[in-house]
Amino acid sequence: MTILVTGSSGLIGTALTRQLTAHGHPVVRLVRAGSASAGGTPAPTVVWDPDRGSIDLAALEAAGPFEGVVHLAGAGVGDRRWNAARKRVILESRTASTGLLVSTLLQLSPRPPVLVSASAIGYYGDRGAEELTEGSSEGNGFLAEVAAAWERATGPAAEAGMRVVRLRTGLVLAPKGGVLGKQLPLFRLGAGGRLGPGTQYMSWITLDDEVAVIRRALSDGRYEGPLNAVAPAPVTNAEFTASLAGALHRPSFAHVPAAALRLALGAEMAGETALLSQRVVPTVLAANGFEFGASTLDEAWETVLGSP
């Protein structure tokens, strides 16, 4: 099963490419010029430039046919403080790349039968303690608008008969990068603690389980449409920080007030990232019998941090 992957040098893409390759599935990476060596996993590459709407169609046809496509490309949401220009980059890096990819896939013969396209639980907006499933409505806010536009860009592929999975990923827990990238050093020093009120819900998934979900979505025809890639046990920020500190055998007395987060990040970015509350559950995964490697935070820390 040959798989085409975009965003292969990111946290999820790197892990996915390594796993697919290790299990004997050839991977072709769709990359920007000059980034072919990024990601740490040797694999054939095809060049594209979503900003300019260009892609090497002949090289893509020669590298195929593809049994599946995983689209993970998109600018980092939390990499830098938001302003109008940065928000435009966040949006267009997703919609333009998805539109270009989909229009190109539809030119291939044969067409790949399945597209697993990244989205995010940001789709649901800030919803407090409301339990959110794949059937929940679109929320409000910038990230909800981004996720909805991102998903709409896959529409032509679904209309053409491809099986499209819209992967609404939560906070990914990994030893390096992801939501823990900046937090772990602080917690290891005993300087970690809750953010704002601590009552906001966090819906998370380990990197290993995220990769497993993608692989299942590629191979199992029962998956189509929105798919919440989150563990079945969302927790509040206070619970999350206490659990992480406990796993590291460190105190967690620190507290970053909401006002300080708004000052540091800007009110909009703070409200849609650190202070956002989303209690998302993996209804579709549960209905199809998916087994998580880490269903609870205690299990997650064993995977992410290693057993004590």
HUDA-V403522 format. One record per pair of residues at least 4 apart in sequence whose C-alpha atoms are under 6 Angstrom apart, sorted by sequence separation. I is the first residue (numbers start at 1). J is the second residue. D is the distance in Angstrom with one decimal. If there is no record, write none. Layout:
I/J/D
I/J/D
//
This chain:
9/13/5.7
10/14/5.7
13/17/6.0
21/25/5.2
49/53/6.0
82/86/5.5
88/92/5.9
89/93/5.7
92/96/5.3
93/97/6.0
94/98/6.0
95/99/6.0
98/102/6.0
132/136/5.7
140/144/5.7
146/150/6.0
158/162/5.0
177/181/4.1
180/184/5.5
184/188/6.0
187/191/5.3
194/198/5.4
216/220/5.7
235/239/6.0
239/243/6.0
245/249/6.0
261/265/5.8
262/266/4.7
265/269/5.8
269/273/6.0
270/274/5.4
271/275/5.0
272/276/5.0
286/290/5.8
300/304/6.0
301/305/5.2
302/306/4.7
8/13/3.9
9/14/5.2
20/25/5.1
21/26/5.9
49/54/5.1
139/144/5.7
157/162/5.5
176/181/5.3
186/191/5.0
187/192/4.3
245/250/5.0
262/267/4.4
265/270/5.6
270/275/5.9
271/276/5.6
285/290/5.2
294/299/4.9
302/307/4.8
7/13/5.6
8/14/5.2
48/54/5.7
158/164/5.8
172/178/5.6
186/192/5.3
217/223/5.7
245/251/5.9
294/300/5.0
48/55/4.1
245/252/5.8
262/270/5.3
47/56/5.9
261/270/5.9
33/47/5.8
124/138/5.0
125/139/4.1
28/43/6.0
30/45/5.7
32/47/5.4
75/90/5.3
123/138/5.7
124/139/4.3
125/140/5.1
28/44/5.0
29/45/4.6
30/46/4.9
31/47/5.1
32/48/5.3
28/45/5.5
30/47/5.8
31/48/5.9
32/49/5.7
75/93/5.9
74/93/5.1
125/144/5.4
74/94/5.1
122/143/5.4
123/144/4.0
122/144/5.2
2/25/5.7
4/27/5.9
1/25/5.3
2/26/4.7
3/27/4.9
4/28/4.8
5/29/5.0
6/30/5.0
123/147/5.0
2/27/5.7
4/29/5.9
14/39/5.4
205/230/4.9
204/230/5.3
205/231/5.1
204/231/5.9
119/147/5.7
9/38/5.5
9/39/3.8
203/234/4.6
172/204/5.8
202/234/5.7
170/203/5.5
171/204/4.4
172/205/5.1
173/206/4.5
174/207/5.6
202/235/5.5
170/204/5.0
172/206/5.5
173/207/5.7
201/235/5.4
202/236/5.7
172/207/5.8
201/236/4.2
200/236/5.3
199/236/5.3
200/237/5.7
198/237/4.7
198/238/4.5
68/112/5.4
194/238/5.3
67/112/5.3
70/115/6.0
234/279/5.9
66/112/5.3
68/114/5.0
69/115/4.8
70/116/4.8
71/117/4.7
72/118/5.2
50/97/4.9
70/117/5.9
71/118/6.0
121/168/4.9
194/241/5.8
114/162/5.5
116/164/5.9
119/167/5.1
120/168/3.9
121/169/5.7
193/241/5.7
113/162/5.2
114/163/4.6
115/164/4.9
116/165/4.7
117/166/5.2
118/167/4.8
119/168/4.6
120/169/4.6
121/170/5.6
232/281/5.5
114/164/5.8
117/167/5.9
230/282/5.8
99/153/5.5
228/282/5.1
91/146/5.6
95/150/5.1
98/153/5.9
102/157/6.0
94/150/5.8
165/224/4.7
166/225/5.5
168/227/5.7
193/252/4.7
164/224/5.6
165/225/4.7
166/226/4.6
167/227/5.1
168/228/4.8
169/229/4.6
170/230/5.4
190/250/5.1
192/252/5.3
193/253/5.7
196/256/5.8
164/225/6.0
166/227/5.9
168/229/5.7
190/251/5.3
193/254/4.4
194/255/5.1
195/256/5.0
196/257/4.6
192/254/5.6
193/255/5.1
196/258/4.1
3/66/5.6
191/254/5.9
232/295/6.0
233/296/5.9
2/66/5.1
5/69/5.9
231/295/5.6
2/67/5.5
3/68/5.0
4/69/4.7
5/70/4.8
6/71/4.9
7/72/4.7
1/67/5.5
3/69/5.5
5/71/5.9
6/72/5.4
7/73/4.0
6/73/5.5
201/277/4.5
202/278/6.0
203/279/6.0
200/277/4.3
201/278/5.2
203/280/5.8
201/279/5.4
134/226/5.9
175/304/5.4
174/304/5.6
132/279/5.9
131/279/5.2
132/280/4.6
133/281/5.7
128/277/5.0
131/280/5.9
126/276/5.4
127/277/5.9
129/279/5.9
126/277/5.2
127/278/5.7
81/265/5.8
16/211/5.5
//
